[in-house]
Amino acid sequence: MSRVCEICGKKPAAGRKIMRRGLAKKKGGVGQRITGISARRFLPNLKTVKAIIDGKKVRIRLCTKCLKAGKIKKAV
């Protein structure tokens, strides 16, 4: 099951998580040091919704941004 919005095509993005230690300078410390970097994924907030597309009820996966924007008509 792919994590892609069927309306706008939003999909997972790659990124990094940075681990730090130490007290920040503006809080009175000597500054934060980076102790590790690991890869991570930023996943889109997808919902499975029954929508009316071409007069038929279809179950699609779309992101909450498209859902809030009203890009589809939900089936009742």
Gaussian input, Z-matrix of N, CA and C with variables (Angstrom, degrees):
# hf/3-21g

backbone

0 1
 N
 C     1     B1
 C     2     B2     1     A1
 N     3     B3     2     A2     1     D1
 C     4     B4     3     A3     2     D2
 C     5     B5     4     A4     3     D3
 N     6     B6     5     A5     4     D4
 C     7     B7     6     A6     5     D5
 C     8     B8     7     A7     6     D6
 N     9     B9     8     A8     7     D7
 C    10    B10     9     A9     8     D8
 C    11    B11    10    A10     9     D9
 N    12    B12    11    A11    10    D10
 C    13    B13    12    A12    11    D11
 C    14    B14    13    A13    12    D12
 N    15    B15    14    A14    13    D13
 C    16    B16    15    A15    14    D14
 C    17    B17    16    A16    15    D15
 N    18    B18    17    A17    16    D16
 C    19    B19    18    A18    17    D17
 C    20    B20    19    A19    18    D18
 N    21    B21    20    A20    19    D19
 C    22    B22    21    A21    20    D20
 C    23    B23    22    A22    21    D21
 N    24    B24    23    A23    22    D22
 C    25    B25    24    A24    23    D23
 C    26    B26    25    A25    24    D24
 N    27    B27    26    A26    25    D25
 C    28    B28    27    A27    26    D26
 C    29    B29    28    A28    27    D27
 N    30    B30    29    A29    28    D28
 C    31    B31    30    A30    29    D29
 C    32    B32    31    A31    30    D30
 N    33    B33    32    A32    31    D31
 C    34    B34    33    A33    32    D32
 C    35    B35    34    A34    33    D33
 N    36    B36    35    A35    34    D34
 C    37    B37    36    A36    35    D35
 C    38    B38    37    A37    36    D36
 N    39    B39    38    A38    37    D37
 C    40    B40    39    A39    38    D38
 C    41    B41    40    A40    39    D39
 N    42    B42    41    A41    40    D40
 C    43    B43    42    A42    41    D41
 C    44    B44    43    A43    42    D42
 N    45    B45    44    A44    43    D43
 C    46    B46    45    A45    44    D44
 C    47    B47    46    A46    45    D45
 N    48    B48    47    A47    46    D46
 C    49    B49    48    A48    47    D47
 C    50    B50    49    A49    48    D48
 N    51    B51    50    A50    49    D49
 C    52    B52    51    A51    50    D50
 C    53    B53    52    A52    51    D51
 N    54    B54    53    A53    52    D52
 C    55    B55    54    A54    53    D53
 C    56    B56    55    A55    54    D54
 N    57    B57    56    A56    55    D55
 C    58    B58    57    A57    56    D56
 C    59    B59    58    A58    57    D57
 N    60    B60    59    A59    58    D58
 C    61    B61    60    A60    59    D59
 C    62    B62    61    A61    60    D60
 N    63    B63    62    A62    61    D61
 C    64    B64    63    A63    62    D62
 C    65    B65    64    A64    63    D63
 N    66    B66    65    A65    64    D64
 C    67    B67    66    A66    65    D65
 C    68    B68    67    A67    66    D66
 N    69    B69    68    A68    67    D67
 C    70    B70    69    A69    68    D68
 C    71    B71    70    A70    69    D69
 N    72    B72    71    A71    70    D70
 C    73    B73    72    A72    71    D71
 C    74    B74    73    A73    72    D72
 N    75    B75    74    A74    73    D73
 C    76    B76    75    A75    74    D74
 C    77    B77    76    A76    75    D75
 N    78    B78    77    A77    76    D76
 C    79    B79    78    A78    77    D77
 C    80    B80    79    A79    78    D78
 N    81    B81    80    A80    79    D79
 C    82    B82    81    A81    80    D80
 C    83    B83    82    A82    81    D81
 N    84    B84    83    A83    82    D82
 C    85    B85    84    A84    83    D83
 C    86    B86    85    A85    84    D84
 N    87    B87    86    A86    85    D85
 C    88    B88    87    A87    86    D86
 C    89    B89    88    A88    87    D87
 N    90    B90    89    A89    88    D88
 C    91    B91    90    A90    89    D89
 C    92    B92    91    A91    90    D90
 N    93    B93    92    A92    91    D91
 C    94    B94    93    A93    92    D92
 C    95    B95    94    A94    93    D93
 N    96    B96    95    A95    94    D94
 C    97    B97    96    A96    95    D95
 C    98    B98    97    A97    96    D96
 N    99    B99    98    A98    97    D97
 C   100   B100    99    A99    98    D98
 C   101   B101   100   A100    99    D99
 N   102   B102   101   A101   100   D100
 C   103   B103   102   A102   101   D101
 C   104   B104   103   A103   102   D102
 N   105   B105   104   A104   103   D103
 C   106   B106   105   A105   104   D104
 C   107   B107   106   A106   105   D105
 N   108   B108   107   A107   106   D106
 C   109   B109   108   A108   107   D107
 C   110   B110   109   A109   108   D108
 N   111   B111   110   A110   109   D109
 C   112   B112   111   A111   110   D110
 C   113   B113   112   A112   111   D111
 N   114   B114   113   A113   112   D112
 C   115   B115   114   A114   113   D113
 C   116   B116   115   A115   114   D114
 N   117   B117   116   A116   115   D115
 C   118   B118   117   A117   116   D116
 C   119   B119   118   A118   117   D117
 N   120   B120   119   A119   118   D118
 C   121   B121   120   A120   119   D119
 C   122   B122   121   A121   120   D120
 N   123   B123   122   A122   121   D121
 C   124   B124   123   A123   122   D122
 C   125   B125   124   A124   123   D123
 N   126   B126   125   A125   124   D124
 C   127   B127   126   A126   125   D125
 C   128   B128   127   A127   126   D126
 N   129   B129   128   A128   127   D127
 C   130   B130   129   A129   128   D128
 C   131   B131   130   A130   129   D129
 N   132   B132   131   A131   130   D130
 C   133   B133   132   A132   131   D131
 C   134   B134   133   A133   132   D132
 N   135   B135   134   A134   133   D133
 C   136   B136   135   A135   134   D134
 C   137   B137   136   A136   135   D135
 N   138   B138   137   A137   136   D136
 C   139   B139   138   A138   137   D137
 C   140   B140   139   A139   138   D138
 N   141   B141   140   A140   139   D139
 C   142   B142   141   A141   140   D140
 C   143   B143   142   A142   141   D141
 N   144   B144   143   A143   142   D142
 C   145   B145   144   A144   143   D143
 C   146   B146   145   A145   144   D144
 N   147   B147   146   A146   145   D145
 C   148   B148   147   A147   146   D146
 C   149   B149   148   A148   147   D147
 N   150   B150   149   A149   148   D148
 C   151   B151   150   A150   149   D149
 C   152   B152   151   A151   150   D150
 N   153   B153   152   A152   151   D151
 C   154   B154   153   A153   152   D152
 C   155   B155   154   A154   153   D153
 N   156   B156   155   A155   154   D154
 C   157   B157   156   A156   155   D155
 C   158   B158   157   A157   156   D156
 N   159   B159   158   A158   157   D157
 C   160   B160   159   A159   158   D158
 C   161   B161   160   A160   159   D159
 N   162   B162   161   A161   160   D160
 C   163   B163   162   A162   161   D161
 C   164   B164   163   A163   162   D162
 N   165   B165   164   A164   163   D163
 C   166   B166   165   A165   164   D164
 C   167   B167   166   A166   165   D165
 N   168   B168   167   A167   166   D166
 C   169   B169   168   A168   167   D167
 C   170   B170   169   A169   168   D168
 N   171   B171   170   A170   169   D169
 C   172   B172   171   A171   170   D170
 C   173   B173   172   A172   171   D171
 N   174   B174   173   A173   172   D172
 C   175   B175   174   A174   173   D173
 C   176   B176   175   A175   174   D174
 N   177   B177   176   A176   175   D175
 C   178   B178   177   A177   176   D176
 C   179   B179   178   A178   177   D177
 N   180   B180   179   A179   178   D178
 C   181   B181   180   A180   179   D179
 C   182   B182   181   A181   180   D180
 N   183   B183   182   A182   181   D181
 C   184   B184   183   A183   182   D182
 C   185   B185   184   A184   183   D183
 N   186   B186   185   A185   184   D184
 C   187   B187   186   A186   185   D185
 C   188   B188   187   A187   186   D186
 N   189   B189   188   A188   187   D187
 C   190   B190   189   A189   188   D188
 C   191   B191   190   A190   189   D189
 N   192   B192   191   A191   190   D190
 C   193   B193   192   A192   191   D191
 C   194   B194   193   A193   192   D192
 N   195   B195   194   A194   193   D193
 C   196   B196   195   A195   194   D194
 C   197   B197   196   A196   195   D195
 N   198   B198   197   A197   196   D196
 C   199   B199   198   A198   197   D197
 C   200   B200   199   A199   198   D198
 N   201   B201   200   A200   199   D199
 C   202   B202   201   A201   200   D200
 C   203   B203   202   A202   201   D201
 N   204   B204   203   A203   202   D202
 C   205   B205   204   A204   203   D203
 C   206   B206   205   A205   204   D204
 N   207   B207   206   A206   205   D205
 C   208   B208   207   A207   206   D206
 C   209   B209   208   A208   207   D207
 N   210   B210   209   A209   208   D208
 C   211   B211   210   A210   209   D209
 C   212   B212   211   A211   210   D210
 N   213   B213   212   A212   211   D211
 C   214   B214   213   A213   212   D212
 C   215   B215   214   A214   213   D213
 N   216   B216   215   A215   214   D214
 C   217   B217   216   A216   215   D215
 C   218   B218   217   A217   216   D216
 N   219   B219   218   A218   217   D217
 C   220   B220   219   A219   218   D218
 C   221   B221   220   A220   219   D219
 N   222   B222   221   A221   220   D220
 C   223   B223   222   A222   221   D221
 C   224   B224   223   A223   222   D222
 N   225   B225   224   A224   223   D223
 C   226   B226   225   A225   224   D224
 C   227   B227   226   A226   225   D225

   B1=1.4492
   B2=1.5329
   B3=1.3179
   B4=1.4567
   B5=1.5193
   B6=1.3043
   B7=1.4635
   B8=1.5174
   B9=1.3245
   B10=1.4573
   B11=1.5222
   B12=1.3338
   B13=1.4610
   B14=1.5235
   B15=1.3339
   B16=1.4642
   B17=1.5215
   B18=1.3236
   B19=1.4602
   B20=1.5330
   B21=1.3353
   B22=1.4690
   B23=1.5270
   B24=1.3409
   B25=1.4643
   B26=1.5186
   B27=1.3385
   B28=1.4687
   B29=1.5227
   B30=1.3446
   B31=1.4502
   B32=1.5239
   B33=1.3434
   B34=1.4559
   B35=1.5269
   B36=1.3255
   B37=1.4653
   B38=1.5225
   B39=1.3222
   B40=1.4604
   B41=1.5208
   B42=1.3260
   B43=1.4519
   B44=1.5137
   B45=1.3193
   B46=1.4620
   B47=1.5196
   B48=1.3224
   B49=1.4554
   B50=1.5122
   B51=1.3290
   B52=1.4623
   B53=1.5194
   B54=1.3429
   B55=1.4562
   B56=1.5294
   B57=1.3134
   B58=1.4713
   B59=1.5148
   B60=1.3281
   B61=1.4634
   B62=1.5118
   B63=1.3025
   B64=1.4578
   B65=1.5194
   B66=1.3167
   B67=1.4656
   B68=1.5228
   B69=1.3388
   B70=1.4547
   B71=1.5245
   B72=1.3359
   B73=1.4640
   B74=1.5169
   B75=1.3569
   B76=1.4569
   B77=1.5209
   B78=1.3454
   B79=1.4629
   B80=1.5288
   B81=1.3411
   B82=1.4583
   B83=1.5089
   B84=1.3273
   B85=1.4558
   B86=1.5185
   B87=1.3283
   B88=1.4567
   B89=1.5277
   B90=1.3273
   B91=1.4610
   B92=1.5080
   B93=1.3192
   B94=1.4600
   B95=1.5225
   B96=1.3323
   B97=1.4549
   B98=1.5225
   B99=1.3303
   B100=1.4598
   B101=1.5234
   B102=1.3424
   B103=1.4639
   B104=1.5129
   B105=1.3165
   B106=1.4593
   B107=1.5110
   B108=1.3204
   B109=1.4518
   B110=1.5214
   B111=1.3310
   B112=1.4578
   B113=1.5246
   B114=1.3134
   B115=1.4638
   B116=1.5183
   B117=1.3241
   B118=1.4524
   B119=1.5115
   B120=1.3400
   B121=1.4669
   B122=1.5171
   B123=1.3266
   B124=1.4454
   B125=1.5279
   B126=1.3400
   B127=1.4551
   B128=1.5213
   B129=1.3422
   B130=1.4573
   B131=1.5264
   B132=1.3212
   B133=1.4628
   B134=1.5283
   B135=1.3339
   B136=1.4576
   B137=1.5206
   B138=1.3211
   B139=1.4529
   B140=1.5202
   B141=1.3322
   B142=1.4548
   B143=1.5197
   B144=1.3410
   B145=1.4604
   B146=1.5185
   B147=1.3292
   B148=1.4610
   B149=1.5219
   B150=1.3217
   B151=1.4570
   B152=1.5142
   B153=1.3187
   B154=1.4623
   B155=1.5226
   B156=1.3326
   B157=1.4603
   B158=1.5262
   B159=1.3102
   B160=1.4680
   B161=1.5258
   B162=1.3216
   B163=1.4562
   B164=1.5104
   B165=1.3307
   B166=1.4589
   B167=1.5230
   B168=1.3398
   B169=1.4532
   B170=1.5197
   B171=1.3137
   B172=1.4588
   B173=1.5207
   B174=1.3204
   B175=1.4624
   B176=1.5260
   B177=1.3266
   B178=1.4690
   B179=1.5221
   B180=1.3312
   B181=1.4691
   B182=1.5224
   B183=1.3288
   B184=1.4530
   B185=1.5095
   B186=1.3344
   B187=1.4593
   B188=1.5305
   B189=1.3126
   B190=1.4585
   B191=1.5215
   B192=1.3147
   B193=1.4668
   B194=1.5283
   B195=1.3425
   B196=1.4647
   B197=1.5245
   B198=1.3304
   B199=1.4538
   B200=1.5227
   B201=1.3335
   B202=1.4638
   B203=1.5131
   B204=1.3367
   B205=1.4675
   B206=1.5321
   B207=1.3423
   B208=1.4537
   B209=1.5128
   B210=1.3213
   B211=1.4651
   B212=1.5234
   B213=1.3454
   B214=1.4614
   B215=1.5210
   B216=1.3361
   B217=1.4598
   B218=1.5178
   B219=1.3499
   B220=1.4408
   B221=1.5206
   B222=1.3405
   B223=1.4703
   B224=1.5220
   B225=1.3238
   B226=1.4702
   B227=1.5087
   A1=108.81
   A2=116.73
   A3=119.71
   A4=110.87
   A5=115.98
   A6=122.02
   A7=109.62
   A8=115.67
   A9=121.51
   A10=108.29
   A11=116.62
   A12=121.55
   A13=108.30
   A14=115.89
   A15=119.90
   A16=112.64
   A17=118.27
   A18=121.74
   A19=111.03
   A20=116.65
   A21=119.46
   A22=113.41
   A23=118.06
   A24=120.64
   A25=114.25
   A26=117.33
   A27=120.17
   A28=109.17
   A29=116.68
   A30=121.47
   A31=110.00
   A32=118.36
   A33=120.43
   A34=112.46
   A35=115.04
   A36=121.54
   A37=108.34
   A38=116.64
   A39=121.64
   A40=109.82
   A41=115.23
   A42=120.36
   A43=110.24
   A44=115.86
   A45=121.07
   A46=110.43
   A47=115.90
   A48=122.09
   A49=106.62
   A50=116.48
   A51=121.46
   A52=108.84
   A53=117.31
   A54=122.69
   A55=108.98
   A56=115.64
   A57=120.34
   A58=109.98
   A59=116.59
   A60=121.88
   A61=108.91
   A62=117.13
   A63=122.28
   A64=111.29
   A65=115.21
   A66=121.81
   A67=109.29
   A68=116.46
   A69=121.48
   A70=111.14
   A71=117.39
   A72=122.09
   A73=111.88
   A74=116.55
   A75=118.37
   A76=112.11
   A77=117.11
   A78=120.90
   A79=111.96
   A80=115.92
   A81=119.78
   A82=115.13
   A83=117.90
   A84=120.65
   A85=112.08
   A86=115.12
   A87=120.40
   A88=112.14
   A89=116.69
   A90=120.68
   A91=111.42
   A92=115.73
   A93=120.58
   A94=110.89
   A95=115.01
   A96=121.50
   A97=108.43
   A98=117.21
   A99=121.87
   A100=107.98
   A101=116.14
   A102=120.32
   A103=112.54
   A104=118.09
   A105=119.56
   A106=111.27
   A107=115.85
   A108=122.67
   A109=107.45
   A110=116.50
   A111=119.91
   A112=109.60
   A113=115.93
   A114=121.76
   A115=109.43
   A116=116.79
   A117=122.06
   A118=109.70
   A119=116.36
   A120=122.39
   A121=109.26
   A122=115.84
   A123=122.46
   A124=106.79
   A125=116.57
   A126=120.80
   A127=110.60
   A128=118.43
   A129=120.48
   A130=110.50
   A131=116.19
   A132=121.92
   A133=108.39
   A134=116.34
   A135=121.78
   A136=111.24
   A137=115.63
   A138=123.23
   A139=108.48
   A140=116.86
   A141=121.82
   A142=107.13
   A143=116.29
   A144=121.94
   A145=109.45
   A146=116.35
   A147=120.64
   A148=107.20
   A149=116.34
   A150=122.04
   A151=110.29
   A152=114.81
   A153=120.43
   A154=107.87
   A155=115.58
   A156=121.61
   A157=107.53
   A158=116.77
   A159=124.29
   A160=111.48
   A161=117.01
   A162=122.05
   A163=115.42
   A164=118.80
   A165=122.59
   A166=110.19
   A167=115.74
   A168=120.50
   A169=108.20
   A170=116.19
   A171=121.99
   A172=108.46
   A173=115.70
   A174=119.85
   A175=107.89
   A176=116.95
   A177=121.14
   A178=109.46
   A179=114.39
   A180=120.86
   A181=107.65
   A182=115.97
   A183=118.99
   A184=109.60
   A185=115.57
   A186=120.72
   A187=109.25
   A188=116.04
   A189=120.78
   A190=111.81
   A191=117.90
   A192=120.74
   A193=110.56
   A194=117.16
   A195=121.00
   A196=110.65
   A197=117.00
   A198=121.11
   A199=110.96
   A200=117.10
   A201=121.30
   A202=112.22
   A203=116.51
   A204=121.16
   A205=111.21
   A206=118.22
   A207=121.27
   A208=113.21
   A209=117.26
   A210=120.71
   A211=112.64
   A212=117.34
   A213=121.01
   A214=108.45
   A215=115.25
   A216=120.69
   A217=108.22
   A218=117.02
   A219=121.52
   A220=110.46
   A221=115.60
   A222=121.34
   A223=108.39
   A224=115.64
   A225=119.62
   A226=109.86
   D1=113.62
   D2=-176.54
   D3=-80.17
   D4=147.92
   D5=-179.09
   D6=-97.48
   D7=67.20
   D8=-177.89
   D9=-129.55
   D10=134.65
   D11=174.99
   D12=-71.98
   D13=130.52
   D14=-176.84
   D15=-78.44
   D16=-11.70
   D17=179.44
   D18=-93.57
   D19=-57.79
   D20=-174.22
   D21=-100.81
   D22=-12.59
   D23=178.26
   D24=82.04
   D25=14.35
   D26=178.60
   D27=-64.16
   D28=135.93
   D29=-177.65
   D30=-140.02
   D31=173.65
   D32=-178.07
   D33=-60.50
   D34=143.61
   D35=177.95
   D36=-115.81
   D37=145.04
   D38=179.21
   D39=-87.70
   D40=148.41
   D41=178.75
   D42=-159.83
   D43=-167.83
   D44=-179.66
   D45=-132.57
   D46=149.10
   D47=171.88
   D48=-108.66
   D49=127.51
   D50=-176.52
   D51=-109.18
   D52=122.76
   D53=176.33
   D54=-93.77
   D55=132.76
   D56=-178.65
   D57=-128.38
   D58=156.97
   D59=173.15
   D60=-139.58
   D61=156.52
   D62=-178.98
   D63=106.66
   D64=162.56
   D65=-179.92
   D66=-92.78
   D67=136.06
   D68=-178.86
   D69=-61.89
   D70=150.19
   D71=-178.75
   D72=-60.29
   D73=-39.90
   D74=-177.27
   D75=-72.24
   D76=-9.85
   D77=174.98
   D78=-101.80
   D79=9.36
   D80=175.94
   D81=98.56
   D82=6.95
   D83=-179.42
   D84=-96.12
   D85=-171.09
   D86=-179.96
   D87=-96.03
   D88=1.48
   D89=178.32
   D90=112.38
   D91=155.24
   D92=179.73
   D93=-87.57
   D94=144.65
   D95=177.47
   D96=-113.63
   D97=143.22
   D98=175.48
   D99=-83.34
   D100=124.35
   D101=-178.47
   D102=-108.27
   D103=-11.08
   D104=179.14
   D105=-175.34
   D106=150.98
   D107=176.77
   D108=-132.64
   D109=128.42
   D110=177.68
   D111=-129.30
   D112=151.97
   D113=-179.24
   D114=-77.91
   D115=146.82
   D116=175.34
   D117=-149.48
   D118=171.29
   D119=178.65
   D120=-121.10
   D121=139.14
   D122=173.40
   D123=-99.30
   D124=110.74
   D125=-175.10
   D126=-93.54
   D127=141.89
   D128=176.43
   D129=-71.44
   D130=151.77
   D131=179.54
   D132=-83.87
   D133=91.46
   D134=-175.11
   D135=-99.35
   D136=144.37
   D137=175.44
   D138=-127.30
   D139=145.84
   D140=174.23
   D141=-93.35
   D142=122.81
   D143=-172.80
   D144=-132.06
   D145=141.49
   D146=171.07
   D147=-85.87
   D148=120.22
   D149=-176.40
   D150=-126.41
   D151=158.63
   D152=175.83
   D153=-97.68
   D154=113.34
   D155=179.36
   D156=-127.88
   D157=121.58
   D158=-176.60
   D159=55.83
   D160=38.37
   D161=177.51
   D162=78.15
   D163=5.76
   D164=-179.83
   D165=-118.26
   D166=148.55
   D167=173.56
   D168=-80.19
   D169=122.49
   D170=-177.90
   D171=-131.97
   D172=140.31
   D173=176.01
   D174=-92.56
   D175=120.50
   D176=-178.65
   D177=-129.72
   D178=159.88
   D179=175.33
   D180=-105.81
   D181=124.64
   D182=178.37
   D183=-141.43
   D184=157.32
   D185=-178.18
   D186=-78.02
   D187=157.79
   D188=-177.09
   D189=-67.06
   D190=-23.83
   D191=176.92
   D192=-65.24
   D193=-42.65
   D194=177.16
   D195=-69.23
   D196=-36.23
   D197=179.43
   D198=-64.67
   D199=-44.04
   D200=179.01
   D201=-68.07
   D202=-33.15
   D203=-177.83
   D204=-75.75
   D205=-10.58
   D206=178.67
   D207=73.98
   D208=33.76
   D209=-178.38
   D210=-74.76
   D211=-14.38
   D212=176.35
   D213=-131.34
   D214=161.49
   D215=175.21
   D216=-104.51
   D217=121.10
   D218=-177.86
   D219=-73.92
   D220=143.06
   D221=175.98
   D222=-80.58
   D223=141.72
   D224=-178.47
   D225=-101.89

